[in-house]
Amino acid sequence: GAVVSQHPSWVICKSGTSVKIECRSLDFQATTMFWYRQFPKQSLMLMATSNEGSKATYEQGVEKDKFLINHASLTLSTLTVTSAHPEDSSFYICSATRDWYEQYFGPGTRLTVT
Amino acid sequence: GENVEQHPSTLSVQEGDSAVIKCTYSDSASNYFPWYKQELGKGPQLIIDIRSNVGEKKDQRIAVTLNKTAKHFSLHITETQPEDSAVYFCAASLNYGGSQGNLIFGKGTKLSVKP
C-alpha cells in the first residue's frame, strides 16, 4: 500500500512552453500532497504544500505564478510549470500523506527545457 | 526554523559490514524523524521512521535510534548488501493535532557497499 505515481516520468519541452506534471496516490486518499524540486546530487527542496480543494501554500522564493498547483481531488495533484526556461530543468518529485506523519514519494519527473 | 545536519556525506563499507549515518536537528519541538533511501533517478523511499515518544525502532537489518536530549538520531544498517547502495536522507518535522509539518531534509549520505 501507499503507492504514489507521477506522470510523465520524463519530459523535454521548448523554452516558453508550459508543462503539466501529475501526481496520484493510487491506493489511498491523500490528506496533503507536497511538491519538491531536486538538483543533481542535492537534497530535496520543498516547493509547495497542497490540500484538496484549497490553494497551495508556497515556500518562500517559489513563484506561485510560475509553478501552478491544482489539487483536484484526494488522489490527484498537478504541477504546471508555465513559460518554462532552461533554469527550470530539474527533477520534480511529489509526495502524499494519508495521515499526519508518513510521506510517500512518487518516482519523480525529469524536466529538461531546451 | 528547523535545521538538519547529516554525516557523513559519503560512506563506503564492505559487504556484510555495518553502516551508521547520523543526523542532528535544531528544533527541540520536532517529533517525527523518517529516513529515506533514494536510488539514482528515482523518488525517495521511506525505509524507517521514528516518533519522539520512542527511543529506538528496528525493522530487520535496519534500526533507528533517537536521543531527544542531544537532538540527534541515527540510522543503522547491519549485514550490508550491494543493493543497499544508494543515497540516504534523514528528515525531521513537527506534526501535531492533525497538522502535517514540513519535512526538513539533511543533505544526504551516499552509501556504497562493495562486494
Interface residues (C-beta under 8 A of the other chain):
Chain A: V4 Q6 T31 T32 F34 Q42 S43 L44 L46 T49 I93 S95 T97 W100 Y101 E102 Q103 Y104 F105 G106 P107 G108 R110
Chain B: Y32 P34 Y36 G41 K42 G43 P44 Q45 L46 D49 R51 F89 N95 Y96 G98 S99 Q100 N102 L103 F105 G106 K107 G108
